[in-house]
Amino acid sequence: MPRSPETLAAPGDAAPGGGSAAPPRGRAATALLALLGALTTFGPLSLDMYLPAFPELAAGLGTTHSQVQLTLTACVVGLAAGQLFGGPLSDRWGRRRPAVVGALAYLVASLLCAVAPSAAALTGLRLLQGLAGGIGVVVARAVVRDLYSGVEAARYFSRLTLVFGVAPIVAPALGSLVLTVTSWRGVFVVLAAIGGLLALAAARWLPETLPRARRSTGGVRDTLRTLRALGTDRRYVGYALTQGLAFSGLLTYLAGSPFLLQEVFGLSHGAYSAAFAANAVALVLASQLNLRLLRRYGSRRLLAAALLAGAASAAALLGAVLAGSLPAVLVALFLYLGSLGAVLPNSTALALDRHPHRAGTAAAGIGAVGALTGTLLTPLAGLGDGGNGLSMALVVLAGAVLAPVALRALAREPAAPRTG
């Protein structure tokens, strides 16, 4: 029986067709993990750090909750556009240069957000901020795929989730701390400083994992051909859509939880940050459990199990919201966020494994599908629930139920040939 792609990569092996650099060892490996994890935090920091300021931001700019949530949606769209731009660019320029340019652009966009005069202006600037941050996110994924494949890639993405998961823990707490000494505008000044530090770190320590001989030279036409190949690969689309539907639940949680937990259930800034941190811990713990189980069960089986757990916890969330029970809501959110700790690394590795020679563009496609799905579903969470969180729970449940459907319908594994 032929082995699946998951079993072909030995531990630490470079991915087939990967970069010329061998996977780093020792302190260099730890430093690279920290840097790649930091680059992926452009997303959660941009989305999470100003969440405690949502009510204050709405009052300060004289706008509605829906308009404030639109600034979050704009950043998500920007993150998708940044990945679509940065992924092919990293296939052409290499990995380091786009990461540095993106971080510097993030610094500038964050400073502009800090002086935004209106909600409409902030929405546009958040789009630019997300675009700049998306470049770092996609470069980090591409570097991992340059170095690893199969189960080893999924294991590395699980390790990245450990670093990535710290950001949702720290970001709201840091945002709340900033709000004790200044207004919501100070949050964006801090984000600008983070962008500057990451630009310096990428310029100094990010290795170039894509040699010149393997870089794309075909320009826009070659990129379009690659995107067309990705779009016609049913299993790649299936894995990307599965992740996107699950990710839409995370975005819905990010957009709706400040109002649900602070205004409906009356949590303070500090209590909300503590609840948010607990949910991020669930994601981190699940990702590390996933790391331990991967060699035994494989990415595909763990992904399917996590999706079922996510659907069950999303259904529990709906019941808790209908019952008006804060403890039940917190438990359901903890379990749901935990399921994503296995969904995100496994779906990413399975999708990227199919297109190792254009890892940047393939990573961009995953990010774009996730952001597009979230953009379509997340705004529904603010409609027609009278402020009690029912719409939020329904959108989370919709994404959680459709994700395993997409996996089974589009990303079916080929049947093993019969022997004898």
C-alpha positions as CSV (number, residue, x, y, z in Angstrom):
1,M,0.0,0.0,0.0
2,P,1.5,3.4,-1.0
3,R,2.2,5.7,1.9
4,S,0.4,9.0,2.2
5,P,2.3,12.3,1.9
6,E,2.1,12.6,5.7
7,T,4.4,9.6,6.2
8,L,7.0,10.5,3.7
9,A,8.8,13.2,5.7
10,A,11.1,12.0,8.4
11,P,11.4,14.2,11.5
12,G,13.4,17.3,10.7
13,D,13.6,16.5,7.0
14,A,13.5,19.5,4.6
15,A,10.3,19.5,2.6
16,P,10.6,18.0,-0.9
17,G,11.5,20.9,-3.1
18,G,12.0,23.0,-0.1
19,G,14.6,25.7,0.6
20,S,18.3,25.0,0.5
21,A,18.8,25.7,4.2
22,A,18.5,22.7,6.5
23,P,16.0,23.0,9.4
24,P,17.9,24.8,12.2
25,R,18.9,23.1,15.4
26,G,19.3,24.2,19.0
27,R,19.2,27.9,19.9
28,A,18.8,28.8,16.2
29,A,15.7,26.7,16.0
30,T,14.2,28.3,19.1
31,A,15.0,31.8,17.8
32,L,13.4,31.0,14.5
33,L,10.3,29.6,16.2
34,A,10.0,32.8,18.3
35,L,10.5,35.1,15.3
36,L,8.0,33.2,13.0
37,G,5.5,33.1,15.8
38,A,5.9,36.8,16.4
39,L,5.3,37.5,12.7
40,T,2.0,35.5,12.9
41,T,0.9,37.7,15.8
42,F,0.3,40.6,13.4
43,G,-3.1,39.1,13.0
44,P,-4.2,38.5,16.6
45,L,-2.5,41.6,17.9
46,S,-4.3,43.7,15.3
47,L,-7.6,42.1,16.0
48,D,-7.5,41.5,19.8
49,M,-5.6,44.3,21.4
50,Y,-8.3,46.9,20.9
51,L,-11.2,44.7,21.8
52,P,-11.6,46.0,25.4
53,A,-11.8,49.5,23.9
54,F,-14.8,48.7,21.6
55,P,-17.4,50.4,23.9
56,E,-15.1,53.4,24.5
57,L,-14.2,53.7,20.8
58,A,-17.9,53.7,19.8
59,A,-18.6,56.5,22.3
60,G,-15.5,58.5,21.5
61,L,-16.1,58.5,17.7
62,G,-19.9,58.9,18.1
63,T,-20.7,55.8,16.2
64,T,-22.5,52.5,16.5
65,H,-21.4,49.0,17.6
66,S,-21.9,47.8,14.0
67,Q,-19.5,50.5,12.7
68,V,-16.9,49.6,15.3
69,Q,-17.2,45.9,14.3
70,L,-16.7,47.1,10.7
71,T,-13.2,48.3,11.7
72,L,-12.5,44.7,12.7
73,T,-13.9,43.4,9.5
74,A,-11.8,45.9,7.5
75,C,-8.6,44.6,9.2
76,V,-9.6,41.0,8.4
77,V,-10.0,42.0,4.7
78,G,-6.7,43.7,4.8
79,L,-5.0,40.7,6.3
80,A,-6.4,38.6,3.4
81,A,-5.3,41.1,0.8
82,G,-1.9,41.4,2.4
83,Q,-1.4,37.6,2.2
84,L,-2.6,37.5,-1.4
85,F,0.0,40.2,-2.2
86,G,2.8,39.1,0.0
87,G,2.6,35.4,-0.7
88,P,3.4,35.6,-4.5
89,L,5.8,38.5,-3.7
90,S,7.8,36.2,-1.3
91,D,7.9,33.5,-4.0
92,R,9.5,36.1,-6.3
93,W,11.7,38.1,-3.9
94,G,12.4,35.5,-1.2
95,R,11.1,35.5,2.3
96,R,13.1,38.1,4.3
97,R,12.6,41.3,2.2
98,P,8.8,41.2,2.1
99,A,8.7,40.5,5.9
100,V,10.8,43.6,6.6
101,V,8.8,45.8,4.2
102,G,5.5,44.6,5.6
103,A,6.5,45.3,9.2
104,L,7.6,48.8,8.4
105,A,4.4,49.5,6.5
106,Y,2.5,48.2,9.6
107,L,4.3,50.7,11.8
108,V,3.2,53.6,9.5
109,A,-0.4,52.4,9.2
110,S,-0.7,51.9,13.0
111,L,0.4,55.5,13.6
112,L,-2.2,56.7,11.1
113,C,-4.9,54.7,12.9
114,A,-3.9,56.4,16.2
115,V,-4.9,59.8,14.7
116,A,-8.0,58.7,12.8
117,P,-10.6,61.5,13.0
118,S,-13.7,59.4,12.4
119,A,-15.0,55.8,12.3
120,A,-15.0,55.9,8.5
121,A,-11.3,57.0,8.4
122,L,-10.4,54.4,11.0
123,T,-12.1,51.7,8.9
124,G,-10.0,52.6,5.9
125,L,-6.8,52.8,7.8
126,R,-7.5,49.4,9.5
127,L,-7.7,48.0,6.0
128,L,-4.2,49.2,5.3
129,Q,-2.9,48.1,8.7
130,G,-4.2,44.6,8.0
131,L,-2.7,44.5,4.5
132,A,0.7,45.3,5.9
133,G,0.4,42.7,8.7
134,G,-0.8,40.0,6.4
135,I,2.6,40.0,4.6
136,G,4.3,38.8,7.8
137,V,1.7,36.2,8.4
138,V,2.1,34.6,5.0
139,V,5.9,34.8,5.0
140,A,6.0,32.8,8.3
141,R,3.8,30.1,6.9
142,A,5.9,29.9,3.7
143,V,9.2,29.6,5.7
144,V,7.8,26.6,7.6
145,R,6.8,24.9,4.3
146,D,10.2,25.6,2.9
147,L,11.8,23.7,5.7
148,Y,9.2,21.0,6.6
149,S,6.5,18.8,5.1
150,G,3.7,16.4,6.1
151,V,3.4,15.5,9.8
152,E,6.6,17.5,10.6
153,A,5.0,20.7,9.1
154,A,1.9,20.1,11.2
155,R,4.0,19.6,14.3
156,Y,5.8,22.9,13.6
157,F,2.6,24.7,13.0
158,S,1.4,23.4,16.4
159,R,4.5,24.8,18.0
160,L,3.8,28.1,16.3
161,T,0.3,28.0,17.7
162,L,2.0,28.0,21.2
163,V,3.6,31.4,20.3
164,F,0.6,32.6,18.3
165,G,-1.7,31.7,21.3
166,V,0.2,33.9,23.7
167,A,-0.9,37.0,21.7
168,P,-4.6,36.6,22.4
169,I,-3.7,36.1,26.1
170,V,-1.5,39.2,26.2
171,A,-3.2,41.5,23.7
172,P,-6.5,42.3,25.5
173,A,-4.7,42.6,28.9
174,L,-2.2,44.9,27.3
175,G,-5.0,46.8,25.7
176,S,-6.8,47.2,29.0
177,L,-3.5,48.4,30.6
178,V,-3.1,51.0,27.9
179,L,-6.7,52.1,28.5
180,T,-5.9,52.8,32.1
181,V,-3.4,55.5,31.1
182,T,-4.6,56.8,27.8
183,S,-7.4,56.4,25.3
184,W,-8.0,53.8,22.6
185,R,-5.6,55.8,20.3
186,G,-2.7,54.7,22.5
187,V,-3.4,51.1,21.6
188,F,-2.4,51.8,18.0
189,V,0.7,53.6,19.1
190,V,1.8,50.4,20.9
191,L,1.0,48.4,17.8
192,A,3.2,50.7,15.8
193,A,6.1,50.1,18.2
194,I,5.6,46.4,17.9
195,G,5.7,46.7,14.1
196,G,9.0,48.6,14.3
197,L,10.5,45.9,16.6
198,L,9.5,43.1,14.3
199,A,10.9,44.9,11.3
200,L,14.3,45.1,13.0
201,A,14.1,41.5,14.1
202,A,13.2,40.2,10.6
203,A,16.0,42.2,9.1
204,R,18.5,40.8,11.6
205,W,17.5,37.2,12.2
206,L,15.0,35.9,9.6
207,P,16.9,33.4,7.4
208,E,16.4,33.3,3.7
209,T,14.9,29.9,3.1
210,L,14.0,30.3,-0.6
211,P,17.1,30.2,-2.8
212,R,17.2,32.3,-6.0
213,A,17.2,29.2,-8.2
214,R,13.7,28.3,-6.9
215,R,12.1,31.8,-7.0
216,S,9.3,32.7,-9.4
217,T,10.4,34.7,-12.4
218,G,7.1,34.8,-14.4
219,G,5.5,37.9,-13.0
220,V,1.8,38.4,-12.8
221,R,1.0,35.8,-15.4
222,D,2.8,33.1,-13.5
223,T,1.1,34.1,-10.3
224,L,-2.3,33.9,-12.0
225,R,-1.4,30.4,-13.3
226,T,-0.5,29.3,-9.8
227,L,-3.7,30.7,-8.3
228,R,-5.7,28.9,-11.0
229,A,-3.9,25.6,-10.2
230,L,-4.7,26.1,-6.5
231,G,-8.3,26.9,-7.3
232,T,-8.8,23.8,-9.4
233,D,-7.2,21.5,-6.7
234,R,-10.3,20.2,-5.0
235,R,-8.5,18.9,-1.9
236,Y,-6.5,22.1,-1.4
237,V,-9.7,24.1,-1.7
238,G,-11.4,21.7,0.7
239,Y,-8.7,22.2,3.4
240,A,-8.6,25.9,2.9
241,L,-12.4,26.2,3.1
242,T,-12.5,24.0,6.1
243,Q,-10.1,26.2,7.9
244,G,-11.9,29.3,6.7
245,L,-15.3,28.2,8.0
246,A,-13.7,27.3,11.4
247,F,-11.8,30.6,11.4
248,S,-15.1,32.5,10.8
249,G,-16.2,31.3,14.2
250,L,-13.0,32.7,15.7
251,L,-13.6,36.1,14.0
252,T,-17.2,36.1,15.1
253,Y,-16.1,35.5,18.7
254,L,-13.5,38.3,18.4
255,A,-16.1,40.8,17.1
256,G,-19.0,39.8,19.3
257,S,-17.5,38.8,22.7
258,P,-16.7,42.3,23.9
259,F,-20.3,43.4,23.7
260,L,-21.7,40.0,24.8
261,L,-19.4,39.6,27.9
262,Q,-19.0,43.3,28.9
263,E,-22.4,44.7,28.1
264,V,-24.8,41.8,28.2
265,F,-23.2,40.0,31.2
266,G,-21.6,43.1,32.7
267,L,-17.9,42.0,32.9
268,S,-15.3,44.7,33.5
269,H,-12.3,45.3,31.2
270,G,-10.2,43.2,33.5
271,A,-12.7,40.4,33.8
272,Y,-13.2,40.3,30.1
273,S,-9.4,40.2,29.5
274,A,-9.2,37.3,32.0
275,A,-12.0,35.3,30.2
276,F,-10.3,36.1,26.9
277,A,-7.0,34.8,28.2
278,A,-8.5,31.6,29.4
279,N,-9.9,30.9,26.0
280,A,-6.5,31.6,24.4
281,V,-5.0,29.1,26.9
282,A,-7.5,26.5,25.6
283,L,-6.3,27.0,22.1
284,V,-2.6,26.7,23.2
285,L,-3.2,23.6,25.2
286,A,-5.1,21.9,22.4
287,S,-2.3,22.8,19.9
288,Q,0.2,21.1,22.2
289,L,-1.9,18.0,22.6
290,N,-2.2,18.0,18.8
291,L,1.6,18.1,18.6
292,R,1.9,15.0,20.8
293,L,-0.7,13.0,18.9
294,L,0.3,13.8,15.3
295,R,2.8,11.0,14.8
296,R,0.3,8.4,16.1
297,Y,-2.9,9.6,14.4
298,G,-1.9,11.9,11.5
299,S,-3.1,15.3,10.6
300,R,-6.2,14.2,8.8
301,R,-7.8,12.2,11.6
302,L,-7.0,14.8,14.2
303,L,-8.5,17.5,12.0
304,A,-11.7,15.6,11.6
305,A,-12.0,14.9,15.4
306,A,-11.3,18.6,16.2
307,L,-14.0,19.7,13.8
308,L,-16.6,17.5,15.4
309,A,-15.6,18.7,18.9
310,G,-15.9,22.3,17.6
311,A,-19.4,21.7,16.3
312,A,-20.5,20.2,19.6
313,S,-19.1,23.1,21.6
314,A,-20.7,25.6,19.3
315,A,-24.1,23.9,19.8
316,A,-23.5,24.1,23.6
317,L,-22.7,27.8,23.2
318,L,-26.0,28.4,21.5
319,G,-27.8,26.7,24.3
320,A,-25.9,28.7,26.9
321,V,-26.8,32.0,25.3
322,L,-30.5,31.0,25.1
323,A,-30.4,30.1,28.8
324,G,-28.6,33.4,29.7
325,S,-26.0,31.5,31.7
326,L,-22.6,33.2,31.9
327,P,-20.7,30.2,33.3
328,A,-22.1,27.9,30.6
329,V,-21.2,30.5,27.9
330,L,-17.6,30.7,29.3
331,V,-17.3,26.9,29.3
332,A,-18.6,26.5,25.8
333,L,-16.3,29.3,24.5
334,F,-13.3,27.6,26.2
335,L,-14.1,24.3,24.5
336,Y,-14.8,25.9,21.1
337,L,-11.5,27.8,21.1
338,G,-9.7,24.7,22.2
339,S,-10.9,22.8,19.1
340,L,-9.3,25.5,16.9
341,G,-5.9,24.6,18.4
342,A,-6.0,21.4,16.4
343,V,-8.0,22.6,13.4
344,L,-5.7,25.5,12.4
345,P,-2.3,23.7,12.3
346,N,-3.6,20.5,10.7
347,S,-5.6,22.2,8.0
348,T,-2.7,24.5,7.2
349,A,-0.2,21.7,6.9
350,L,-2.5,19.5,4.8
351,A,-3.2,22.3,2.3
352,L,0.4,23.5,2.0
353,D,1.7,19.9,1.5
354,R,0.0,19.9,-1.9
355,H,1.9,22.8,-3.4
356,P,5.5,22.9,-1.9
357,H,7.0,24.7,-4.9
358,R,4.9,27.8,-4.5
359,A,4.5,27.8,-0.7
360,G,4.0,31.6,-0.5
361,T,1.1,31.7,-2.9
362,A,-0.4,28.6,-1.4
363,A,-0.2,30.1,2.1
364,A,-1.8,33.3,0.7
365,G,-4.7,31.3,-0.7
366,I,-5.4,29.8,2.7
367,G,-5.4,33.1,4.4
368,A,-7.5,34.7,1.8
369,V,-10.2,32.0,1.9
370,G,-10.3,32.3,5.7
371,A,-10.6,36.0,5.6
372,L,-13.2,36.0,2.9
373,T,-15.3,33.4,4.7
374,G,-15.0,35.4,7.9
375,T,-15.9,38.6,6.2
376,L,-19.1,37.1,4.8
377,L,-20.3,35.5,8.0
378,T,-19.0,37.7,10.8
379,P,-21.2,40.8,10.1
380,L,-24.3,38.5,10.6
381,A,-23.4,38.3,14.2
382,G,-24.5,41.9,14.8
383,L,-27.9,41.6,13.2
384,G,-31.3,41.1,14.8
385,D,-30.5,39.6,18.2
386,G,-31.5,42.5,20.4
387,G,-28.0,42.6,21.9
388,N,-28.3,39.2,23.7
389,G,-25.6,37.4,21.7
390,L,-28.0,35.0,19.9
391,S,-26.8,36.0,16.4
392,M,-23.2,35.6,17.4
393,A,-23.9,32.1,18.7
394,L,-25.8,31.1,15.5
395,V,-22.9,32.3,13.2
396,V,-20.3,30.4,15.3
397,L,-22.5,27.3,15.0
398,A,-23.0,27.7,11.3
399,G,-19.3,27.9,10.7
400,A,-18.6,25.0,13.0
401,V,-21.2,22.7,11.3
402,L,-20.2,23.6,7.7
403,A,-16.5,23.1,8.3
404,P,-16.6,19.2,8.6
405,V,-19.1,19.2,5.7
406,A,-16.5,21.0,3.5
407,L,-13.8,18.6,4.6
408,R,-15.8,15.5,3.7
409,A,-17.2,16.9,0.5
410,L,-14.1,18.5,-1.0
411,A,-11.0,17.1,0.7
412,R,-11.8,13.4,0.6
413,E,-8.7,11.3,0.8
414,P,-8.4,8.8,-2.1
415,A,-9.4,5.3,-1.3
416,A,-6.4,2.9,-0.7
417,P,-6.0,0.4,-3.5
418,R,-7.1,-3.1,-2.7
419,T,-4.3,-5.7,-2.3
420,G,-4.5,-9.3,-3.2
